[in-house]
Amino acid sequence: MRFIAEIDVMPHKELLDPQGKTVGKNMHHIGIEGVSDVRIGKHIQMIIEASNESSARQEVEKACQKILTNPIMEGYTYVLTAQ
């Protein structure tokens, strides 16, 4: 079976996000008002061949924990759909 994993990686809320702070502080310069906080992360899409959903989830978890995130600084969520 073929699955698509849509993974969102974000810095932990307890940590400073300098890129997000810079973007947030400068929004008013381009006419965007009312923004109180900006956090910037990354979005990753993976296509996985697996025998079932459970196996696909195991592969996504392994990828997130071993290569796609830094667990000390980042957290992740994902949605897995069969294709």
mmCIF file as gemmi writes it, N, C-alpha and C atoms, coordinates in Angstrom:
data_model
loop_
_atom_site.group_PDB
_atom_site.id
_atom_site.type_symbol
_atom_site.label_atom_id
_atom_site.label_alt_id
_atom_site.label_comp_id
_atom_site.label_asym_id
_atom_site.label_entity_id
_atom_site.label_seq_id
_atom_site.pdbx_PDB_ins_code
_atom_site.Cartn_x
_atom_site.Cartn_y
_atom_site.Cartn_z
_atom_site.occupancy
_atom_site.B_iso_or_equiv
_atom_site.pdbx_formal_charge
_atom_site.auth_seq_id
_atom_site.auth_asym_id
_atom_site.pdbx_PDB_model_num
ATOM 1 N N . MET Axp A 1 ? 0.847 -1.18 0 1 0 ? 1 A 1
ATOM 2 C CA . MET Axp A 1 ? 0 0 0 1 0 ? 1 A 1
ATOM 3 C C . MET Axp A 1 ? 0.894 1.246 0 1 0 ? 1 A 1
ATOM 4 N N . ARG Axp A 2 ? 0.31 2.298 -0.505 1 0 ? 2 A 1
ATOM 5 C CA . ARG Axp A 2 ? 1.033 3.569 -0.566 1 0 ? 2 A 1
ATOM 6 C C . ARG Axp A 2 ? 0.372 4.575 0.371 1 0 ? 2 A 1
ATOM 7 N N . PHE Axp A 3 ? 1.186 5.27 1.159 1 0 ? 3 A 1
ATOM 8 C CA . PHE Axp A 3 ? 0.697 6.257 2.12 1 0 ? 3 A 1
ATOM 9 C C . PHE Axp A 3 ? 1.422 7.576 1.914 1 0 ? 3 A 1
ATOM 10 N N . ILE Axp A 4 ? 0.73 8.661 2.235 1 0 ? 4 A 1
ATOM 11 C CA . ILE Axp A 4 ? 1.346 9.979 2.242 1 0 ? 4 A 1
ATOM 12 C C . ILE Axp A 4 ? 1.354 10.476 3.678 1 0 ? 4 A 1
ATOM 13 N N . ALA Axp A 5 ? 2.521 10.863 4.14 1 0 ? 5 A 1
ATOM 14 C CA . ALA Axp A 5 ? 2.666 11.452 5.48 1 0 ? 5 A 1
ATOM 15 C C . ALA Axp A 5 ? 2.906 12.945 5.312 1 0 ? 5 A 1
ATOM 16 N N . GLU Axp A 6 ? 2.068 13.743 5.937 1 0 ? 6 A 1
ATOM 17 C CA . GLU Axp A 6 ? 2.23 15.202 5.975 1 0 ? 6 A 1
ATOM 18 C C . GLU Axp A 6 ? 2.706 15.535 7.383 1 0 ? 6 A 1
ATOM 19 N N . ILE Axp A 7 ? 3.956 15.94 7.509 1 0 ? 7 A 1
ATOM 20 C CA . ILE Axp A 7 ? 4.6 16.125 8.816 1 0 ? 7 A 1
ATOM 21 C C . ILE Axp A 7 ? 4.873 17.609 9.046 1 0 ? 7 A 1
ATOM 22 N N . ASP Axp A 8 ? 4.473 18.097 10.209 1 0 ? 8 A 1
ATOM 23 C CA . ASP Axp A 8 ? 4.77 19.472 10.61 1 0 ? 8 A 1
ATOM 24 C C . ASP Axp A 8 ? 5.738 19.44 11.783 1 0 ? 8 A 1
ATOM 25 N N . VAL Axp A 9 ? 6.841 20.16 11.65 1 0 ? 9 A 1
ATOM 26 C CA . VAL Axp A 9 ? 7.869 20.236 12.686 1 0 ? 9 A 1
ATOM 27 C C . VAL Axp A 9 ? 7.927 21.68 13.175 1 0 ? 9 A 1
ATOM 28 N N . MET Axp A 10 ? 7.815 21.85 14.484 1 0 ? 10 A 1
ATOM 29 C CA . MET Axp A 10 ? 7.83 23.19 15.075 1 0 ? 10 A 1
ATOM 30 C C . MET Axp A 10 ? 8.781 23.22 16.268 1 0 ? 10 A 1
ATOM 31 N N . PRO Axp A 11 ? 9.39 24.384 16.512 1 0 ? 11 A 1
ATOM 32 C CA . PRO Axp A 11 ? 10.219 24.497 17.719 1 0 ? 11 A 1
ATOM 33 C C . PRO Axp A 11 ? 9.334 24.401 18.967 1 0 ? 11 A 1
ATOM 34 N N . HIS Axp A 12 ? 9.883 23.836 20.03 1 0 ? 12 A 1
ATOM 35 C CA . HIS Axp A 12 ? 9.131 23.757 21.286 1 0 ? 12 A 1
ATOM 36 C C . HIS Axp A 12 ? 8.745 25.168 21.738 1 0 ? 12 A 1
ATOM 37 N N . LYS Axp A 13 ? 7.559 25.307 22.291 1 0 ? 13 A 1
ATOM 38 C CA . LYS Axp A 13 ? 7.061 26.622 22.715 1 0 ? 13 A 1
ATOM 39 C C . LYS Axp A 13 ? 7.945 27.266 23.774 1 0 ? 13 A 1
ATOM 40 N N . GLU Axp A 14 ? 8.651 26.458 24.56 1 0 ? 14 A 1
ATOM 41 C CA . GLU Axp A 14 ? 9.502 26.988 25.624 1 0 ? 14 A 1
ATOM 42 C C . GLU Axp A 14 ? 10.765 27.648 25.077 1 0 ? 14 A 1
ATOM 43 N N . LEU Axp A 15 ? 11.098 27.378 23.81 1 0 ? 15 A 1
ATOM 44 C CA . LEU Axp A 15 ? 12.341 27.883 23.23 1 0 ? 15 A 1
ATOM 45 C C . LEU Axp A 15 ? 12.101 29.128 22.4 1 0 ? 15 A 1
ATOM 46 N N . LEU Axp A 16 ? 13.086 29.985 22.379 1 0 ? 16 A 1
ATOM 47 C CA . LEU Axp A 16 ? 13.042 31.184 21.561 1 0 ? 16 A 1
ATOM 48 C C . LEU Axp A 16 ? 13.089 30.785 20.084 1 0 ? 16 A 1
ATOM 49 N N . ASP Axp A 17 ? 12.274 31.459 19.277 1 0 ? 17 A 1
ATOM 50 C CA . ASP Axp A 17 ? 12.258 31.242 17.833 1 0 ? 17 A 1
ATOM 51 C C . ASP Axp A 17 ? 12.689 32.553 17.179 1 0 ? 17 A 1
ATOM 52 N N . PRO Axp A 18 ? 14.005 32.771 16.997 1 0 ? 18 A 1
ATOM 53 C CA . PRO Axp A 18 ? 14.482 34.053 16.493 1 0 ? 18 A 1
ATOM 54 C C . PRO Axp A 18 ? 13.933 34.412 15.115 1 0 ? 18 A 1
ATOM 55 N N . GLN Axp A 19 ? 13.79 33.431 14.253 1 0 ? 19 A 1
ATOM 56 C CA . GLN Axp A 19 ? 13.243 33.702 12.919 1 0 ? 19 A 1
ATOM 57 C C . GLN Axp A 19 ? 11.79 34.167 13.032 1 0 ? 19 A 1
ATOM 58 N N . GLY Axp A 20 ? 11.014 33.49 13.854 1 0 ? 20 A 1
ATOM 59 C CA . GLY Axp A 20 ? 9.622 33.886 14.063 1 0 ? 20 A 1
ATOM 60 C C . GLY Axp A 20 ? 9.504 35.258 14.695 1 0 ? 20 A 1
ATOM 61 N N . LYS Axp A 21 ? 10.367 35.551 15.676 1 0 ? 21 A 1
ATOM 62 C CA . LYS Axp A 21 ? 10.354 36.866 16.336 1 0 ? 21 A 1
ATOM 63 C C . LYS Axp A 21 ? 10.638 37.974 15.33 1 0 ? 21 A 1
ATOM 64 N N . THR Axp A 22 ? 11.627 37.762 14.483 1 0 ? 22 A 1
ATOM 65 C CA . THR Axp A 22 ? 11.988 38.772 13.484 1 0 ? 22 A 1
ATOM 66 C C . THR Axp A 22 ? 10.835 39.016 12.521 1 0 ? 22 A 1
ATOM 67 N N . VAL Axp A 23 ? 10.228 37.964 12.031 1 0 ? 23 A 1
ATOM 68 C CA . VAL Axp A 23 ? 9.091 38.11 11.117 1 0 ? 23 A 1
ATOM 69 C C . VAL Axp A 23 ? 7.941 38.809 11.824 1 0 ? 23 A 1
ATOM 70 N N . GLY Axp A 24 ? 7.626 38.384 13.048 1 0 ? 24 A 1
ATOM 71 C CA . GLY Axp A 24 ? 6.529 38.989 13.802 1 0 ? 24 A 1
ATOM 72 C C . GLY Axp A 24 ? 6.719 40.472 14.055 1 0 ? 24 A 1
ATOM 73 N N . LYS Axp A 25 ? 7.941 40.865 14.394 1 0 ? 25 A 1
ATOM 74 C CA . LYS Axp A 25 ? 8.226 42.276 14.682 1 0 ? 25 A 1
ATOM 75 C C . LYS Axp A 25 ? 8.142 43.156 13.442 1 0 ? 25 A 1
ATOM 76 N N . ASN Axp A 26 ? 8.304 42.576 12.263 1 0 ? 26 A 1
ATOM 77 C CA . ASN Axp A 26 ? 8.342 43.369 11.043 1 0 ? 26 A 1
ATOM 78 C C . ASN Axp A 26 ? 7.063 43.31 10.216 1 0 ? 26 A 1
ATOM 79 N N . MET Axp A 27 ? 6.064 42.604 10.672 1 0 ? 27 A 1
ATOM 80 C CA . MET Axp A 27 ? 4.807 42.51 9.929 1 0 ? 27 A 1
ATOM 81 C C . MET Axp A 27 ? 4.16 43.876 9.709 1 0 ? 27 A 1
ATOM 82 N N . HIS Axp A 28 ? 4.237 44.741 10.714 1 0 ? 28 A 1
ATOM 83 C CA . HIS Axp A 28 ? 3.573 46.05 10.58 1 0 ? 28 A 1
ATOM 84 C C . HIS Axp A 28 ? 4.2 46.892 9.468 1 0 ? 28 A 1
ATOM 85 N N . HIS Axp A 29 ? 5.46 46.598 9.109 1 0 ? 29 A 1
ATOM 86 C CA . HIS Axp A 29 ? 6.126 47.339 8.033 1 0 ? 29 A 1
ATOM 87 C C . HIS Axp A 29 ? 5.495 47.075 6.667 1 0 ? 29 A 1
ATOM 88 N N . ILE Axp A 30 ? 4.81 45.947 6.536 1 0 ? 30 A 1
ATOM 89 C CA . ILE Axp A 30 ? 4.16 45.638 5.262 1 0 ? 30 A 1
ATOM 90 C C . ILE Axp A 30 ? 2.64 45.694 5.374 1 0 ? 30 A 1
ATOM 91 N N . GLY Axp A 31 ? 2.159 46.355 6.433 1 0 ? 31 A 1
ATOM 92 C CA . GLY Axp A 31 ? 0.726 46.597 6.571 1 0 ? 31 A 1
ATOM 93 C C . GLY Axp A 31 ? -0.07 45.478 7.204 1 0 ? 31 A 1
ATOM 94 N N . ILE Axp A 32 ? 0.586 44.541 7.846 1 0 ? 32 A 1
ATOM 95 C CA . ILE Axp A 32 ? -0.128 43.46 8.53 1 0 ? 32 A 1
ATOM 96 C C . ILE Axp A 32 ? -0.154 43.789 10.014 1 0 ? 32 A 1
ATOM 97 N N . GLU Axp A 33 ? -1.344 44.013 10.544 1 0 ? 33 A 1
ATOM 98 C CA . GLU Axp A 33 ? -1.505 44.421 11.946 1 0 ? 33 A 1
ATOM 99 C C . GLU Axp A 33 ? -2.203 43.32 12.744 1 0 ? 33 A 1
ATOM 100 N N . GLY Axp A 34 ? -2.066 43.384 14.053 1 0 ? 34 A 1
ATOM 101 C CA . GLY Axp A 34 ? -2.791 42.484 14.945 1 0 ? 34 A 1
ATOM 102 C C . GLY Axp A 34 ? -2.137 41.132 15.16 1 0 ? 34 A 1
ATOM 103 N N . VAL Axp A 35 ? -0.931 40.944 14.679 1 0 ? 35 A 1
ATOM 104 C CA . VAL Axp A 35 ? -0.228 39.672 14.872 1 0 ? 35 A 1
ATOM 105 C C . VAL Axp A 35 ? 0.532 39.746 16.184 1 0 ? 35 A 1
ATOM 106 N N . SER Axp A 36 ? 0.256 38.817 17.091 1 0 ? 36 A 1
ATOM 107 C CA . SER Axp A 36 ? 0.912 38.872 18.394 1 0 ? 36 A 1
ATOM 108 C C . SER Axp A 36 ? 2.098 37.915 18.507 1 0 ? 36 A 1
ATOM 109 N N . ASP Axp A 37 ? 2.142 36.876 17.687 1 0 ? 37 A 1
ATOM 110 C CA . ASP Axp A 37 ? 3.252 35.928 17.793 1 0 ? 37 A 1
ATOM 111 C C . ASP Axp A 37 ? 3.38 35.162 16.482 1 0 ? 37 A 1
ATOM 112 N N . VAL Axp A 38 ? 4.595 34.906 16.068 1 0 ? 38 A 1
ATOM 113 C CA . VAL Axp A 38 ? 4.872 34.111 14.874 1 0 ? 38 A 1
ATOM 114 C C . VAL Axp A 38 ? 5.878 33.039 15.262 1 0 ? 38 A 1
ATOM 115 N N . ARG Axp A 39 ? 5.599 31.797 14.896 1 0 ? 39 A 1
ATOM 116 C CA . ARG Axp A 39 ? 6.529 30.688 15.092 1 0 ? 39 A 1
ATOM 117 C C . ARG Axp A 39 ? 6.731 30.057 13.727 1 0 ? 39 A 1
ATOM 118 N N . ILE Axp A 40 ? 7.954 29.784 13.373 1 0 ? 40 A 1
ATOM 119 C CA . ILE Axp A 40 ? 8.263 29.253 12.051 1 0 ? 40 A 1
ATOM 120 C C . ILE Axp A 40 ? 8.847 27.849 12.192 1 0 ? 40 A 1
ATOM 121 N N . GLY Axp A 41 ? 8.299 26.931 11.422 1 0 ? 41 A 1
ATOM 122 C CA . GLY Axp A 41 ? 8.75 25.545 11.419 1 0 ? 41 A 1
ATOM 123 C C . GLY Axp A 41 ? 8.932 25.061 10 1 0 ? 41 A 1
ATOM 124 N N . LYS Axp A 42 ? 8.728 23.764 9.803 1 0 ? 42 A 1
ATOM 125 C CA . LYS Axp A 42 ? 8.858 23.208 8.458 1 0 ? 42 A 1
ATOM 126 C C . LYS Axp A 42 ? 7.768 22.164 8.217 1 0 ? 42 A 1
ATOM 127 N N . HIS Axp A 43 ? 7.43 21.99 6.955 1 0 ? 43 A 1
ATOM 128 C CA . HIS Axp A 43 ? 6.43 21.01 6.539 1 0 ? 43 A 1
ATOM 129 C C . HIS Axp A 43 ? 7.134 20.02 5.617 1 0 ? 43 A 1
ATOM 130 N N . ILE Axp A 44 ? 6.948 18.734 5.892 1 0 ? 44 A 1
ATOM 131 C CA . ILE Axp A 44 ? 7.603 17.677 5.127 1 0 ? 44 A 1
ATOM 132 C C . ILE Axp A 44 ? 6.532 16.713 4.626 1 0 ? 44 A 1
ATOM 133 N N . GLN Axp A 45 ? 6.633 16.324 3.37 1 0 ? 45 A 1
ATOM 134 C CA . GLN Axp A 45 ? 5.731 15.318 2.814 1 0 ? 45 A 1
ATOM 135 C C . GLN Axp A 45 ? 6.564 14.1 2.424 1 0 ? 45 A 1
ATOM 136 N N . MET Axp A 46 ? 6.116 12.935 2.86 1 0 ? 46 A 1
ATOM 137 C CA . MET Axp A 46 ? 6.795 11.687 2.516 1 0 ? 46 A 1
ATOM 138 C C . MET Axp A 46 ? 5.786 10.729 1.906 1 0 ? 46 A 1
ATOM 139 N N . ILE Axp A 47 ? 6.207 10.016 0.887 1 0 ? 47 A 1
ATOM 140 C CA . ILE Axp A 47 ? 5.401 8.936 0.332 1 0 ? 47 A 1
ATOM 141 C C . ILE Axp A 47 ? 6.054 7.637 0.776 1 0 ? 47 A 1
ATOM 142 N N . ILE Axp A 48 ? 5.25 6.769 1.374 1 0 ? 48 A 1
ATOM 143 C CA . ILE Axp A 48 ? 5.763 5.551 1.99 1 0 ? 48 A 1
ATOM 144 C C . ILE Axp A 48 ? 5.051 4.341 1.407 1 0 ? 48 A 1
ATOM 145 N N . GLU Axp A 49 ? 5.817 3.335 1.046 1 0 ? 49 A 1
ATOM 146 C CA . GLU Axp A 49 ? 5.265 2.036 0.66 1 0 ? 49 A 1
ATOM 147 C C . GLU Axp A 49 ? 5.335 1.147 1.898 1 0 ? 49 A 1
ATOM 148 N N . ALA Axp A 50 ? 4.178 0.643 2.345 1 0 ? 50 A 1
ATOM 149 C CA . ALA Axp A 50 ? 4.132 -0.219 3.528 1 0 ? 50 A 1
ATOM 150 C C . ALA Axp A 50 ? 2.982 -1.209 3.377 1 0 ? 50 A 1
ATOM 151 N N . SER Axp A 51 ? 3.064 -2.301 4.101 1 0 ? 51 A 1
ATOM 152 C CA . SER Axp A 51 ? 2.031 -3.329 3.987 1 0 ? 51 A 1
ATOM 153 C C . SER Axp A 51 ? 0.718 -2.93 4.648 1 0 ? 51 A 1
ATOM 154 N N . ASN Axp A 52 ? 0.791 -2.04 5.649 1 0 ? 52 A 1
ATOM 155 C CA . ASN Axp A 52 ? -0.428 -1.59 6.32 1 0 ? 52 A 1
ATOM 156 C C . ASN Axp A 52 ? -0.165 -0.242 7.002 1 0 ? 52 A 1
ATOM 157 N N . GLU Axp A 53 ? -1.218 0.351 7.548 1 0 ? 53 A 1
ATOM 158 C CA . GLU Axp A 53 ? -1.103 1.673 8.174 1 0 ? 53 A 1
ATOM 159 C C . GLU Axp A 53 ? -0.186 1.651 9.388 1 0 ? 53 A 1
ATOM 160 N N . SER Axp A 54 ? -0.251 0.59 10.163 1 0 ? 54 A 1
ATOM 161 C CA . SER Axp A 54 ? 0.588 0.498 11.356 1 0 ? 54 A 1
ATOM 162 C C . SER Axp A 54 ? 2.078 0.521 10.986 1 0 ? 54 A 1
ATOM 163 N N . SER Axp A 55 ? 2.446 -0.21 9.955 1 0 ? 55 A 1
ATOM 164 C CA . SER Axp A 55 ? 3.844 -0.221 9.501 1 0 ? 55 A 1
ATOM 165 C C . SER Axp A 55 ? 4.259 1.148 8.969 1 0 ? 55 A 1
ATOM 166 N N . ALA Axp A 56 ? 3.354 1.794 8.256 1 0 ? 56 A 1
ATOM 167 C CA . ALA Axp A 56 ? 3.653 3.134 7.731 1 0 ? 56 A 1
ATOM 168 C C . ALA Axp A 56 ? 3.874 4.109 8.878 1 0 ? 56 A 1
ATOM 169 N N . ARG Axp A 57 ? 3.024 4.04 9.913 1 0 ? 57 A 1
ATOM 170 C CA . ARG Axp A 57 ? 3.183 4.919 11.077 1 0 ? 57 A 1
ATOM 171 C C . ARG Axp A 57 ? 4.524 4.672 11.777 1 0 ? 57 A 1
ATOM 172 N N . GLN Axp A 58 ? 4.92 3.43 11.875 1 0 ? 58 A 1
ATOM 173 C CA . GLN Axp A 58 ? 6.21 3.118 12.497 1 0 ? 58 A 1
ATOM 174 C C . GLN Axp A 58 ? 7.358 3.752 11.723 1 0 ? 58 A 1
ATOM 175 N N . GLU Axp A 59 ? 7.273 3.719 10.399 1 0 ? 59 A 1
ATOM 176 C CA . GLU Axp A 59 ? 8.32 4.317 9.576 1 0 ? 59 A 1
ATOM 177 C C . GLU Axp A 59 ? 8.346 5.836 9.72 1 0 ? 59 A 1
ATOM 178 N N . VAL Axp A 60 ? 7.173 6.455 9.784 1 0 ? 60 A 1
ATOM 179 C CA . VAL Axp A 60 ? 7.105 7.91 9.963 1 0 ? 60 A 1
ATOM 180 C C . VAL Axp A 60 ? 7.699 8.284 11.319 1 0 ? 60 A 1
ATOM 181 N N . GLU Axp A 61 ? 7.322 7.569 12.357 1 0 ? 61 A 1
ATOM 182 C CA . GLU Axp A 61 ? 7.858 7.838 13.697 1 0 ? 61 A 1
ATOM 183 C C . GLU Axp A 61 ? 9.381 7.705 13.707 1 0 ? 61 A 1
ATOM 184 N N . LYS Axp A 62 ? 9.887 6.648 13.089 1 0 ? 62 A 1
ATOM 185 C CA . LYS Axp A 62 ? 11.329 6.421 13.046 1 0 ? 62 A 1
ATOM 186 C C . LYS Axp A 62 ? 12.029 7.569 12.308 1 0 ? 62 A 1
ATOM 187 N N . ALA Axp A 63 ? 11.48 7.98 11.179 1 0 ? 63 A 1
ATOM 188 C CA . ALA Axp A 63 ? 12.075 9.077 10.409 1 0 ? 63 A 1
ATOM 189 C C . ALA Axp A 63 ? 12.065 10.377 11.212 1 0 ? 63 A 1
ATOM 190 N N . CYS Axp A 64 ? 10.944 10.654 11.872 1 0 ? 64 A 1
ATOM 191 C CA . CYS Axp A 64 ? 10.842 11.891 12.661 1 0 ? 64 A 1
ATOM 192 C C . CYS Axp A 64 ? 11.822 11.895 13.822 1 0 ? 64 A 1
ATOM 193 N N . GLN Axp A 65 ? 11.938 10.779 14.491 1 0 ? 65 A 1
ATOM 194 C CA . GLN Axp A 65 ? 12.793 10.717 15.673 1 0 ? 65 A 1
ATOM 195 C C . GLN Axp A 65 ? 14.279 10.651 15.338 1 0 ? 65 A 1
ATOM 196 N N . LYS Axp A 66 ? 14.624 10.09 14.172 1 0 ? 66 A 1
ATOM 197 C CA . LYS Axp A 66 ? 16.043 9.872 13.874 1 0 ? 66 A 1
ATOM 198 C C . LYS Axp A 66 ? 16.661 10.881 12.914 1 0 ? 66 A 1
ATOM 199 N N . ILE Axp A 67 ? 15.842 11.495 12.038 1 0 ? 67 A 1
ATOM 200 C CA . ILE Axp A 67 ? 16.471 12.359 11.037 1 0 ? 67 A 1
ATOM 201 C C . ILE Axp A 67 ? 15.728 13.664 10.761 1 0 ? 67 A 1
ATOM 202 N N . LEU Axp A 68 ? 14.415 13.688 10.884 1 0 ? 68 A 1
ATOM 203 C CA . LEU Axp A 68 ? 13.655 14.873 10.482 1 0 ? 68 A 1
ATOM 204 C C . LEU Axp A 68 ? 13.55 15.947 11.564 1 0 ? 68 A 1
ATOM 205 N N . THR Axp A 69 ? 13.751 15.575 12.821 1 0 ? 69 A 1
ATOM 206 C CA . THR Axp A 69 ? 13.632 16.555 13.903 1 0 ? 69 A 1
ATOM 207 C C . THR Axp A 69 ? 14.814 16.45 14.857 1 0 ? 69 A 1
ATOM 208 N N . ASN Axp A 70 ? 14.994 17.524 15.59 1 0 ? 70 A 1
ATOM 209 C CA . ASN Axp A 70 ? 15.918 17.522 16.722 1 0 ? 70 A 1
ATOM 210 C C . ASN Axp A 70 ? 15.017 17.497 17.958 1 0 ? 70 A 1
ATOM 211 N N . PRO Axp A 71 ? 14.83 16.337 18.585 1 0 ? 71 A 1
ATOM 212 C CA . PRO Axp A 71 ? 13.855 16.22 19.681 1 0 ? 71 A 1
ATOM 213 C C . PRO Axp A 71 ? 14.128 17.132 20.871 1 0 ? 71 A 1
ATOM 214 N N . ILE Axp A 72 ? 15.346 17.623 21.016 1 0 ? 72 A 1
ATOM 215 C CA . ILE Axp A 72 ? 15.653 18.546 22.106 1 0 ? 72 A 1
ATOM 216 C C . ILE Axp A 72 ? 15.007 19.901 21.845 1 0 ? 72 A 1
ATOM 217 N N . MET Axp A 73 ? 14.931 20.291 20.571 1 0 ? 73 A 1
ATOM 218 C CA . MET Axp A 73 ? 14.441 21.622 20.223 1 0 ? 73 A 1
ATOM 219 C C . MET Axp A 73 ? 13.098 21.64 19.5 1 0 ? 73 A 1
ATOM 220 N N . GLU Axp A 74 ? 12.677 20.504 18.938 1 0 ? 74 A 1
ATOM 221 C CA . GLU Axp A 74 ? 11.497 20.499 18.08 1 0 ? 74 A 1
ATOM 222 C C . GLU Axp A 74 ? 10.536 19.382 18.439 1 0 ? 74 A 1
ATOM 223 N N . GLY Axp A 75 ? 9.275 19.626 18.128 1 0 ? 75 A 1
ATOM 224 C CA . GLY Axp A 75 ? 8.24 18.616 18.221 1 0 ? 75 A 1
ATOM 225 C C . GLY Axp A 75 ? 7.633 18.424 16.843 1 0 ? 75 A 1
ATOM 226 N N . TYR Axp A 76 ? 6.842 17.369 16.678 1 0 ? 76 A 1
ATOM 227 C CA . TYR Axp A 76 ? 6.241 17.123 15.379 1 0 ? 76 A 1
ATOM 228 C C . TYR Axp A 76 ? 4.848 16.521 15.524 1 0 ? 76 A 1
ATOM 229 N N . THR Axp A 77 ? 4.065 16.748 14.501 1 0 ? 77 A 1
ATOM 230 C CA . THR Axp A 77 ? 2.762 16.098 14.349 1 0 ? 77 A 1
ATOM 231 C C . THR Axp A 77 ? 2.675 15.66 12.896 1 0 ? 77 A 1
ATOM 232 N N . TYR Axp A 78 ? 1.841 14.673 12.635 1 0 ? 78 A 1
ATOM 233 C CA . TYR Axp A 78 ? 1.695 14.239 11.242 1 0 ? 78 A 1
ATOM 234 C C . TYR Axp A 78 ? 0.308 13.671 11.002 1 0 ? 78 A 1
ATOM 235 N N . VAL Axp A 79 ? -0.06 13.693 9.721 1 0 ? 79 A 1
ATOM 236 C CA . VAL Axp A 79 ? -1.289 13.075 9.253 1 0 ? 79 A 1
ATOM 237 C C . VAL Axp A 79 ? -0.876 12.058 8.197 1 0 ? 79 A 1
ATOM 238 N N . LEU Axp A 80 ? -1.389 10.849 8.323 1 0 ? 80 A 1
ATOM 239 C CA . LEU Axp A 80 ? -1.071 9.78 7.386 1 0 ? 80 A 1
ATOM 240 C C . LEU Axp A 80 ? -2.334 9.401 6.636 1 0 ? 80 A 1
ATOM 241 N N . THR Axp A 81 ? -2.26 9.424 5.32 1 0 ? 81 A 1
ATOM 242 C CA . THR Axp A 81 ? -3.425 9.044 4.515 1 0 ? 81 A 1
ATOM 243 C C . THR Axp A 81 ? -3.004 7.991 3.494 1 0 ? 81 A 1
ATOM 244 N N . ALA Axp A 82 ? -3.897 7.046 3.243 1 0 ? 82 A 1
ATOM 245 C CA . ALA Axp A 82 ? -3.663 6.036 2.215 1 0 ? 82 A 1
ATOM 246 C C . ALA Axp A 82 ? -3.923 6.652 0.858 1 0 ? 82 A 1
ATOM 247 N N . GLN Axp A 83 ? -3.13 6.237 -0.103 1 0 ? 83 A 1
ATOM 248 C CA . GLN Axp A 83 ? -3.317 6.798 -1.446 1 0 ? 83 A 1
ATOM 249 C C . GLN Axp A 83 ? -3.758 5.721 -2.38 1 0 ? 83 A 1
